[in-house]
């Protein structure tokens, strides 16, 4: 197998921009149904995997879900590409790999869950007895029935261990965490699948990998398995040769970008089957990603590069903490919940909520996610796990987000 192409300066900045933009789309999209009424044609989709618990449906009136599909492809490229390089070099080790992946996920996830617990408990204490408040789970809101039951210790542990598709409901109001469960299991699926396909491994090793892979599929269920091909699309990009002539690159990027936006618009406007739309977006974006990776080194605006890098760094934290914050602030402004028509005063309020939420997410990033490499180094030392070049992309490899 060919190793994934090394990111050039241009491509790296553009991928950072894509990560940040996708996180912002999810962030802004979850605020819209909380504050604003909409006449857009909605396409309903389960928020956390209908196979787990039919706790309601979330209207598809924003591009948030499409942004998650893009996250999956990017994650497959970065994390899957890292695994491929480690296997090719003979440096891949399960202990180091799992330590890197879990430390990356938990350094943000656990504080995010605790923050959500405090906000949801506080919101229920303040407004839980008020008829029509968000914390009574009014129809059409992001808060689904049974909120109090979803704040228990069993649900907390289930979310920490990514079991949202295995009989555990989402924790509190944080419906966005379903994609983290998917990504964790893909981190296990892919090395097992790769081991099973490698003819250099012993038959016993390959059969063991196949059995473990099948067992994990059964444990996780259909809700996780159906999105694995989207994640694998990013892995495919990581092994494709980069041979597109330079003169074709800019027109190709323009065409694919327009096609991607048009496809997303169709997903909003028409009742396109959810999975069909997801596959289409994943395929188009994968081709766009492949083209971006071939972008030659050129001079980029320092402001663009700074913003792209800054947003990419905190994209995971923003994704993990924003929903409980938005719900709490919405209840604070409108104790009796009802989406409103856009007006100047409402726009100011919503802008203020977005700003405060973003600032809290930034603080959470500074406290936790920024220290991922420190935590990882401490864990490697404590458990005597050596680091190698194969895990060099790990600090920026988780894209959820």
Secondary structure, 3 states (H helix, E strand, C coil): CCCCCCCCHHHHHHHHHHHHHHHHHHHHHHHHHHHECCCCCCCCECCCCCCCCCCCCECCCCCHHHHHHHHHHHHHHHHHHHHHHHHHHCCCCHHHHHHHHHHHHHHHHHHHHHHHHHHHHHHHHHHCCCCCCHHHCCCCCCCCCCCHHHHCHHHHHHHHCCCCCCCCCCCCCCHHHHHHHHHHHHHHHHHHHHHHHCCCCCHHHHHHHHHHHHHHHHHHCHHHHHHHHHHHHHHHHHHCCCCCCHHHHHHHHHHHHHHHHHHHHHHHHCCCCHHHHHHHHHHHHHHHHHHHCCCCCCCCCHHHHHHHHHHHHHHHHHHHHHHHHHHHHHHHHCCCCCCECCCHHHHHHHHHHHHHHHHHHHHHHHHCHHHHHHHHHHHHHHCCCCCCHHHCCHHHCCCCC
